[in-house]
């Protein structure tokens, strides 16, 4: 994991599917767990979804809060 990966979770939006347009960090746990069962997409998106699933599964989503604040300074 690179430090930039965490910032991407709070800035990158899901490009397709039921939750298209939602930030990766805001995807519901059941959707992330579905990917874990069915398979993550290839490439960067799959890697980030896998990372978010691990964060969610381990109850660490609150660690992204400071990054959300930082990201909002540059993306608003």
Legacy VTK file of the C-alpha trace (Angstrom):
# vtk DataFile Version 3.0
C-alpha trace
ASCII
DATASET POLYDATA
POINTS 76 float
0.000 0.000 0.000
1.189 3.480 -0.877
0.254 6.503 1.209
-1.582 7.936 -1.811
-3.913 4.925 -1.798
-5.765 6.175 1.271
-6.314 9.582 -0.315
-7.649 7.872 -3.431
-10.254 6.081 -1.317
-11.767 9.430 -0.323
-11.509 11.054 -3.769
-12.078 8.320 -6.368
-15.653 7.477 -7.318
-16.946 4.060 -8.269
-17.035 4.135 -12.093
-19.870 1.647 -12.652
-22.481 -0.587 -11.077
-25.136 -0.092 -8.460
-23.026 2.443 -6.572
-21.669 4.340 -9.577
-20.588 7.839 -8.576
-20.159 7.034 -4.882
-16.731 7.489 -3.310
-14.852 4.224 -2.770
-14.675 5.104 0.948
-18.476 5.400 1.054
-19.297 2.029 -0.483
-21.354 -0.151 1.858
-19.636 -3.060 3.562
-21.943 -5.660 2.014
-20.917 -4.480 -1.468
-17.222 -4.694 -0.592
-17.749 -8.169 0.885
-19.564 -9.216 -2.291
-16.448 -8.309 -4.278
-14.352 -10.306 -1.819
-16.521 -13.370 -2.474
-17.006 -12.930 -6.221
-13.662 -11.420 -7.143
-12.324 -7.895 -7.320
-12.000 -6.255 -10.726
-8.505 -6.227 -12.218
-6.119 -3.333 -11.910
-6.060 -0.256 -9.739
-9.791 -0.238 -9.004
-9.713 -3.797 -7.716
-6.693 -3.057 -5.557
-8.417 -0.041 -4.011
-11.678 -1.931 -3.451
-9.714 -4.684 -1.734
-7.979 -2.120 0.484
-11.310 -0.486 1.387
-12.801 -3.882 2.168
-9.933 -4.585 4.591
-10.351 -1.180 6.235
-14.114 -1.690 6.566
-13.822 -5.297 7.751
-11.389 -4.292 10.498
-13.503 -1.354 11.669
-10.936 1.244 10.633
-13.085 3.480 8.422
-12.810 6.341 10.919
-9.118 6.592 10.033
-10.186 8.110 6.708
-11.951 11.061 8.372
-8.890 13.355 8.481
-8.192 12.537 4.839
-11.757 13.453 3.879
-11.205 16.855 5.476
-7.916 17.276 3.637
-9.410 16.159 0.321
-12.344 18.548 0.653
-9.907 21.476 0.756
-8.778 20.638 -2.772
-11.916 19.188 -4.342
-14.652 21.634 -3.338
LINES 1 77
76 0 1 2 3 4 5 6 7 8 9 10 11 12 13 14 15 16 17 18 19 20 21 22 23 24 25 26 27 28 29 30 31 32 33 34 35 36 37 38 39 40 41 42 43 44 45 46 47 48 49 50 51 52 53 54 55 56 57 58 59 60 61 62 63 64 65 66 67 68 69 70 71 72 73 74 75
